């Protein structure tokens, strides 16, 4: 259990049988996996699609904690990563752009 999990146990949910199952370890391809996760996390935060059990919109920190657990990365410097994400000159969301493109290609393939 990390310090974050100990301090904010309510964010990490109850210990269930499913939670105790061994996790599948996956890693991002390349050295940029933290920025890939940040694109997803910031997008979910800005879209306001996640809510706490109280009905309050999840904070960026809440969604970062979820992303860390879900994707197996640590984002202790998520504020800096967010700042770097918005400082990009070429494309703000290269991973999400790529994901959108492959979704369209797959939809076209399945509709042939």
N, C-alpha and C positions, 0 to 999 in steps of 0.2 A: 504494500500500500504506500503510495507516495504521500508527501506532506500535504499536497493539495487535496488528495482524497480523504485524508484524516481530518483536515480542517473543514471540509465541505462535504461531509458524507451524504447529505441530502441530495446533492447534485449527481452522485454516482449510483443512486438507487440502492434498493435492498439487496442483500446477498441471497441469490436464488440458486437453485440447482443449475440453471442455464448459465448463470454468471460464473459458476465454479468450473464449468467445462474448460478443457484446454483450448486455447485460442490458436487459430491458424495464423502463423506469422507470415505477413506479406510486407514487401518493401516496394517503395516507388522506384521506378526505373530512372537511373541517373542521379545526379547530385542535387536536384532541385525539388525533391519530393515535399519539403516543407512549404515551398511556395505554391506547389500544386494544392496542397491541403488548405493553405491560406486562401486561395482563390475560391475554393468550395465554401469554407467557413465564412468568409466575408460576404459572399453572395447570399448564403442562407441568412446571415444576420441582417443584411440590408433589405432582403425580401420579406423579413418578418414572418417566416413560416414556422418557427419553433416557439412554443410557449411553455412556461413552467406550469406545474400542476395548479398553481394559484391563479392561472389565467393571464399572468403578466408575460409580456414578450421576453424571450430569452435574451440575455445580454451577450455581447461579443465574448466575454469571458466564459459564460456558460457554454456557448457553442464551441469555443476553443477547447474546453475540457472534453466535450463530446468528441470532437475531431481527434484529439490526442488518443483517446481510448479506441475509437473506431479504426483509425488508420495507423496506430502504433508508432506515432511520432511524438516528440516533445516539442512544445512551442513556448518555452518560457519567455522568449523575446517577441511574442506575437504582435505587440504594438509597433516594434521596429519593422517586422515583416509586413504588417499592414501599410505602414508608411512607404516601404520600398515598393509594394504592390502598386500604390497610386502614383509613385514617382516614375514608373516605366514610361518611356517615350514611344516605343513602337506599338505595342498592344498591351492593354491593361490585363487581359485575361487570355493568354495564349492557350492554356490548358482547356478552359471552358470553350473557347472557340474551336479547338480541335475536337472536343467531345461533341459539340453541336454538329460539326461536319460529319463525323462518323455516324451519328444518329440519323442524319439525313441520307447518307449513303446506304445504311442498312435498311431504312424505310423504303428507299427506291428499289433495293435488291429484293425485298420481300414482296413488293407490289408488282414485280415483273410478271 
